[in-house]
Amino acid sequence: MASMVKDLREKERKSVKKGGDMNVFVGLIWNCAVELKFLLYALLLLSSLATTLQFLPAHFTISTVRYCLSDAAAATTDTRFSTADINSTSFSPQPTSIKADQRQDNGVLKRAFNPYGAAAYNFILMSAYRGGSNSFAVLGLASKPLHVFGQPTYKCDYQSSDSNATVTTAGVKNLPDWGYGRVYTVVVVNCTFPSPVGTDGFGGRLILHAATHGGGDRDFNITDRIEALSEPPGSVNLSHFTSPPKYEYLYCGSSLYGNLNPQRLREWMAYHVRLFGKKSHFVIHDAGGVHPGVMEVLWPWMELGYVSLHDIREQERFDGYYHNQFLIVNDCLHRYRFMAKWMFFFDVDEFIYVPRKSSLRSVMDSLKDYSQFTIEQMPMSGKLCLSKDAGKIPKKWGFEKLVYRDVKRGIRRDRKYAVRPRDVFVTGVHMSQNLQGKTTHKTQGQIKYFHYHGTIAERQEPCRKLLNDTQTIVSGTPYVLDTTMREVAPFVKRFEHNTIGHLLQTAHQ
């Protein structure tokens, strides 16, 4: 009997212990319920994802998801058109309803066409400048097909700030890029009013109306209203257009782009500041080519007031010819038109030269009866150097060691040019065809330019072949030894040292 009681008590004790353990386990689960829920949800999500992936196509990748998400974000954050845009730009017409193909009574199926969006802008404004008491120039880009195949027109309004009175005239367009445009072509619109406007001191606004006249869609004449120029009260000074110019010579540079060689630009700047003199100025346009090394070269001349640097990288958005250089040189022409007696147009791998027995001033004085003259090219090799320079080549400047001139005949060489800017209305890269006055091309013996093609973009040592000959033929091209520029190098180096010191001694290729 005692044995049976003992067995019952032992079973009761084990039952109580087991129940206690169960209570502890249940309590633990209850206290961690939230964490367990998240764990279960995560396991469910992973198992669902694994099941879904089995049914996706083989070409589906994570990048596909990223692409879709980026498209969705772009669709909800498209900010191409701001409130300011709506005030000045007309949107392209969109169909109010989708047109469908229709079967006519005679059995003919009339097909429908539904336009969406626009391939190019009607007009992209860069700048506008007053050219006198009653004339203005508006510069920009426009759709090339619109101008080649359509008949767009321009109208100019001048609104006085005093009375809100508006004077209107027809805008006369010029396309100066000689047909080289791509998606966009360069447009210079001349607005000449019948009498002076905005000269009363109250200020005003120049409004350009750009109309497509059915170009692109014959059912619509889209007209964009563009505020091209705003003149604050008292800002118009008519003496600016008649006073003697500030500069004797002004350089208008084309768009600089690519990985340019700072040392070559250093040599070009020192050479031309010395040639053009103290009353000269250089306008440099950065289309992506002014990297820190180039900026280091330009900065000393900027501090001395010789250089103005314009950042024009924004124009790269619009597909025009050669970094929109026709637009850039025309902007430079009109921006500085009344600030320079003569304006030069050439590139940074080209060096203007006048014979040592004359000076640039004497040459320009001999050409005073002309509004424009062109300059003959002397094409130089960018690879051939003298054997006697071996061992000293890295220390020599580019135009000092590249001494072989291309003399191949029967080739039309590009010419560069200079103009009296007040006589020019629209300009180009190699000459202007829109000016008043005479042009001469007979400048041989007076002025020429040496062209070191490609060297400005070469970051390596240019000398590839060393020669002793005075004449040679390389790859079928004849060359002769020409040390004209080499002889000028010591004077240029001394001028740079005397003007800006040792600041650029560490310039790199």
TAZI-V863018 format. One record per residue. N is the residue number from 0. RES is the residue in three letters. SS is DSSP state (~ for helix, > for strand, _ for the rest). D_LAST is the distance of its C-alpha to the last C-alpha in Angstrom with 2 decimals. Layout:
N;RES;SS;D_LAST
N;RES;SS;D_LAST
This chain:
0;MET;_;111.67
1;ALA;~;109.59
2;SER;~;107.26
3;MET;~;106.78
4;VAL;~;106.01
5;LYS;~;103.45
6;ASP;~;101.70
7;LEU;~;101.62
8;ARG;~;100.10
9;GLU;~;97.39
10;LYS;~;96.51
11;GLU;~;96.39
12;ARG;~;94.10
13;LYS;~;91.64
14;SER;~;91.80
15;VAL;~;91.00
16;LYS;~;88.05
17;LYS;~;86.70
18;GLY;~;87.07
19;GLY;~;85.26
20;ASP;~;82.32
21;MET;~;82.22
22;ASN;~;82.26
23;VAL;~;79.32
24;PHE;~;77.35
25;VAL;~;78.21
26;GLY;~;77.26
27;LEU;~;73.87
28;ILE;~;73.22
29;TRP;~;74.39
30;ASN;~;72.15
31;CYS;_;69.03
32;ALA;~;69.87
33;VAL;~;66.76
34;GLU;~;64.33
35;LEU;~;66.24
36;LYS;~;66.06
37;PHE;~;62.26
38;LEU;~;62.21
39;LEU;~;64.57
40;TYR;~;62.59
41;ALA;~;59.36
42;LEU;~;61.18
43;LEU;~;62.60
44;LEU;~;59.22
45;LEU;~;57.62
46;SER;~;60.54
47;SER;~;60.36
48;LEU;~;56.63
49;ALA;~;57.21
50;THR;~;59.95
51;THR;~;57.87
52;LEU;~;54.91
53;GLN;_;57.29
54;PHE;_;57.78
55;LEU;_;54.13
56;PRO;_;52.56
57;ALA;_;50.38
58;HIS;_;47.18
59;PHE;_;47.50
60;THR;_;44.84
61;ILE;~;43.83
62;SER;~;40.92
63;THR;~;43.72
64;VAL;~;45.23
65;ARG;~;41.94
66;TYR;~;41.44
67;CYS;~;45.00
68;LEU;~;44.68
69;SER;~;41.46
70;ASP;~;43.24
71;ALA;~;46.19
72;ALA;~;44.10
73;ALA;~;42.35
74;ALA;~;45.76
75;THR;~;47.06
76;THR;_;44.06
77;ASP;_;43.08
78;THR;_;42.10
79;ARG;_;40.77
80;PHE;_;43.62
81;SER;_;44.37
82;THR;~;47.30
83;ALA;~;45.20
84;ASP;~;44.37
85;ILE;~;48.09
86;ASN;~;48.91
87;SER;~;46.67
88;THR;_;46.35
89;SER;_;49.06
90;PHE;_;48.82
91;SER;_;49.27
92;PRO;_;52.91
93;GLN;_;53.91
94;PRO;_;57.16
95;THR;_;59.91
96;SER;_;61.44
97;ILE;_;60.52
98;LYS;_;62.10
99;ALA;_;63.79
100;ASP;_;64.87
101;GLN;>;68.37
102;ARG;>;71.12
103;GLN;_;72.85
104;ASP;_;76.56
105;ASN;_;76.07
106;GLY;_;74.30
107;VAL;_;70.78
108;LEU;>;68.12
109;LYS;>;66.04
110;ARG;_;62.58
111;ALA;_;60.70
112;PHE;_;57.05
113;ASN;_;55.65
114;PRO;_;52.30
115;TYR;_;49.95
116;GLY;_;46.83
117;ALA;_;44.61
118;ALA;_;41.72
119;ALA;_;39.89
120;TYR;_;40.39
121;ASN;_;42.60
122;PHE;_;40.31
123;ILE;>;37.12
124;LEU;>;37.05
125;MET;>;33.84
126;SER;>;35.34
127;ALA;>;38.29
128;TYR;>;38.73
129;ARG;>;41.82
130;GLY;_;41.99
131;GLY;_;45.23
132;SER;_;48.65
133;ASN;_;49.31
134;SER;>;46.13
135;PHE;>;43.25
136;ALA;>;40.30
137;VAL;>;39.54
138;LEU;>;36.27
139;GLY;>;35.58
140;LEU;>;35.40
141;ALA;>;38.47
142;SER;>;39.55
143;LYS;~;38.96
144;PRO;~;42.10
145;LEU;~;44.11
146;HIS;~;43.25
147;VAL;~;43.44
148;PHE;~;46.72
149;GLY;_;48.21
150;GLN;_;49.33
151;PRO;_;47.85
152;THR;>;48.86
153;TYR;>;47.88
154;LYS;>;50.13
155;CYS;>;49.23
156;ASP;>;51.29
157;TYR;>;51.07
158;GLN;>;52.94
159;SER;>;54.01
160;SER;_;53.87
161;ASP;_;57.13
162;SER;_;59.53
163;ASN;_;57.62
164;ALA;_;58.54
165;THR;>;56.37
166;VAL;>;55.62
167;THR;>;54.51
168;THR;>;52.94
169;ALA;>;51.48
170;GLY;>;47.71
171;VAL;>;46.30
172;LYS;>;43.32
173;ASN;>;40.56
174;LEU;_;38.20
175;PRO;_;35.26
176;ASP;_;33.05
177;TRP;_;35.10
178;GLY;_;36.00
179;TYR;_;32.46
180;GLY;_;33.11
181;ARG;_;33.25
182;VAL;_;35.29
183;TYR;>;34.94
184;THR;>;35.20
185;VAL;>;34.51
186;VAL;>;37.67
187;VAL;>;38.28
188;VAL;>;41.84
189;ASN;>;43.56
190;CYS;>;46.40
191;THR;>;48.68
192;PHE;_;51.89
193;PRO;_;55.07
194;SER;_;55.15
195;PRO;_;52.99
196;VAL;_;52.14
197;GLY;_;51.00
198;THR;_;51.59
199;ASP;_;54.46
200;GLY;_;52.31
201;PHE;_;53.20
202;GLY;_;50.04
203;GLY;>;49.90
204;ARG;>;47.99
205;LEU;>;46.77
206;ILE;>;47.61
207;LEU;>;46.38
208;HIS;>;48.58
209;ALA;>;46.80
210;ALA;>;49.43
211;THR;_;48.98
212;HIS;_;52.45
213;GLY;_;52.90
214;GLY;_;49.48
215;GLY;_;48.84
216;ASP;_;52.45
217;ARG;_;55.29
218;ASP;_;57.47
219;PHE;_;55.29
220;ASN;_;53.93
221;ILE;_;51.33
222;THR;>;50.50
223;ASP;>;47.79
224;ARG;>;48.30
225;ILE;>;45.02
226;GLU;>;44.83
227;ALA;>;42.13
228;LEU;>;42.38
229;SER;>;44.28
230;GLU;>;45.20
231;PRO;_;46.60
232;PRO;_;49.59
233;GLY;_;48.78
234;SER;_;45.20
235;VAL;_;45.91
236;ASN;_;45.64
237;LEU;~;46.66
238;SER;~;45.67
239;HIS;~;42.02
240;PHE;~;42.71
241;THR;_;44.36
242;SER;_;42.73
243;PRO;_;40.33
244;PRO;_;36.72
245;LYS;_;34.51
246;TYR;>;31.56
247;GLU;>;31.76
248;TYR;>;28.65
249;LEU;>;26.93
250;TYR;>;23.88
251;CYS;>;24.30
252;GLY;>;21.13
253;SER;>;21.38
254;SER;>;20.30
255;LEU;>;16.60
256;TYR;_;16.11
257;GLY;_;14.02
258;ASN;_;10.63
259;LEU;_;8.78
260;ASN;_;5.25
261;PRO;~;5.89
262;GLN;~;5.06
263;ARG;~;7.18
264;LEU;~;9.55
265;ARG;~;9.93
266;GLU;~;11.10
267;TRP;~;13.24
268;MET;~;14.88
269;ALA;~;15.83
270;TYR;~;17.14
271;HIS;~;19.28
272;VAL;~;20.61
273;ARG;~;21.84
274;LEU;~;23.31
275;PHE;~;24.98
276;GLY;_;26.27
277;LYS;_;27.60
278;LYS;_;29.55
279;SER;>;26.65
280;HIS;>;24.97
281;PHE;>;22.07
282;VAL;>;22.64
283;ILE;>;19.63
284;HIS;>;20.63
285;ASP;>;18.88
286;ALA;_;19.95
287;GLY;_;17.68
288;GLY;_;14.23
289;VAL;_;14.05
290;HIS;_;12.85
291;PRO;~;12.84
292;GLY;~;9.27
293;VAL;~;10.23
294;MET;~;13.64
295;GLU;~;12.69
296;VAL;~;11.57
297;LEU;~;14.77
298;TRP;~;17.14
299;PRO;~;18.08
300;TRP;~;19.00
301;MET;~;20.86
302;GLU;~;22.83
303;LEU;_;23.84
304;GLY;_;25.10
305;TYR;_;22.93
306;VAL;>;21.31
307;SER;>;23.06
308;LEU;>;21.21
309;HIS;>;23.30
310;ASP;>;22.89
311;ILE;_;24.32
312;ARG;~;23.48
313;GLU;~;27.24
314;GLN;~;27.72
315;GLU;~;26.08
316;ARG;~;29.52
317;PHE;_;31.08
318;ASP;_;30.49
319;GLY;_;30.01
320;TYR;_;28.23
321;TYR;_;24.41
322;HIS;_;23.98
323;ASN;_;27.05
324;GLN;~;25.38
325;PHE;~;28.85
326;LEU;~;30.00
327;ILE;~;27.06
328;VAL;~;27.44
329;ASN;~;31.20
330;ASP;~;30.90
331;CYS;~;28.81
332;LEU;~;31.48
333;HIS;~;34.35
334;ARG;~;32.81
335;TYR;_;32.12
336;ARG;_;34.75
337;PHE;_;36.89
338;MET;_;34.24
339;ALA;>;32.80
340;LYS;>;34.52
341;TRP;>;31.93
342;MET;>;29.35
343;PHE;>;26.41
344;PHE;>;24.97
345;PHE;_;21.85
346;ASP;_;18.34
347;VAL;_;14.86
348;ASP;_;14.08
349;GLU;>;17.35
350;PHE;>;18.34
351;ILE;>;21.99
352;TYR;>;23.73
353;VAL;_;27.24
354;PRO;_;28.99
355;ARG;_;28.98
356;LYS;_;32.76
357;SER;_;32.53
358;SER;_;30.72
359;LEU;~;29.53
360;ARG;~;32.69
361;SER;~;34.98
362;VAL;~;33.53
363;MET;~;33.96
364;ASP;~;37.45
365;SER;~;38.38
366;LEU;_;37.50
367;LYS;_;39.38
368;ASP;_;41.99
369;TYR;_;39.55
370;SER;_;38.23
371;GLN;>;35.35
372;PHE;>;33.70
373;THR;>;31.16
374;ILE;>;28.50
375;GLU;>;28.15
376;GLN;>;24.97
377;MET;>;23.55
378;PRO;>;21.54
379;MET;>;18.95
380;SER;_;17.71
381;GLY;_;14.11
382;LYS;_;14.76
383;LEU;>;17.33
384;CYS;>;16.87
385;LEU;>;19.50
386;SER;~;20.92
387;LYS;~;21.57
388;ASP;~;17.89
389;ALA;_;17.87
390;GLY;_;16.94
391;LYS;_;15.18
392;ILE;~;12.50
393;PRO;~;9.44
394;LYS;~;11.00
395;LYS;_;11.60
396;TRP;_;10.26
397;GLY;~;10.02
398;PHE;~;13.63
399;GLU;~;14.74
400;LYS;~;14.28
401;LEU;_;14.91
402;VAL;_;18.62
403;TYR;>;20.69
404;ARG;>;22.40
405;ASP;>;24.08
406;VAL;_;27.82
407;LYS;_;29.34
408;ARG;_;32.42
409;GLY;_;34.11
410;ILE;_;31.06
411;ARG;_;31.07
412;ARG;_;27.84
413;ASP;_;26.93
414;ARG;_;27.55
415;LYS;>;26.24
416;TYR;>;28.61
417;ALA;>;29.82
418;VAL;>;32.99
419;ARG;_;35.45
420;PRO;~;35.01
421;ARG;~;38.63
422;ASP;~;39.80
423;VAL;>;37.68
424;PHE;>;38.80
425;VAL;>;36.30
426;THR;_;33.09
427;GLY;_;30.79
428;VAL;_;27.33
429;HIS;_;28.40
430;MET;_;31.56
431;SER;_;34.36
432;GLN;_;37.73
433;ASN;>;39.43
434;LEU;>;40.09
435;GLN;_;42.93
436;GLY;_;42.93
437;LYS;_;41.79
438;THR;>;38.66
439;THR;>;37.73
440;HIS;_;35.48
441;LYS;_;36.62
442;THR;_;33.84
443;GLN;_;33.11
444;GLY;_;32.89
445;GLN;_;32.29
446;ILE;_;28.89
447;LYS;>;26.27
448;TYR;>;22.69
449;PHE;>;20.05
450;HIS;>;18.36
451;TYR;_;15.08
452;HIS;_;15.83
453;GLY;_;13.40
454;THR;~;10.20
455;ILE;~;9.41
456;ALA;~;9.64
457;GLU;_;7.93
458;ARG;_;5.16
459;GLN;_;6.43
460;GLU;_;7.35
461;PRO;_;9.56
462;CYS;_;12.54
463;ARG;_;15.04
464;LYS;>;18.21
465;LEU;>;19.38
466;LEU;>;22.53
467;ASN;_;25.22
468;ASP;_;27.09
469;THR;_;27.58
470;GLN;>;28.31
471;THR;>;27.36
472;ILE;>;27.69
473;VAL;>;25.15
474;SER;_;26.36
475;GLY;_;29.07
476;THR;>;27.00
477;PRO;>;27.84
478;TYR;>;25.33
479;VAL;>;26.13
480;LEU;>;24.35
481;ASP;_;23.47
482;THR;_;22.14
483;THR;_;22.94
484;MET;_;19.53
485;ARG;_;18.70
486;GLU;_;21.75
487;VAL;_;20.68
488;ALA;~;17.39
489;PRO;~;19.30
490;PHE;~;21.17
491;VAL;~;18.23
492;LYS;~;16.61
493;ARG;~;20.11
494;PHE;~;20.64
495;GLU;~;17.65
496;HIS;~;18.90
497;ASN;~;22.43
498;THR;~;21.69
499;ILE;~;19.49
500;GLY;_;19.41
501;HIS;_;16.79
502;LEU;_;15.56
503;LEU;_;11.93
504;GLN;_;11.73
505;THR;_;9.82
506;ALA;_;6.96
507;HIS;_;3.78
508;GLN;_;0.00
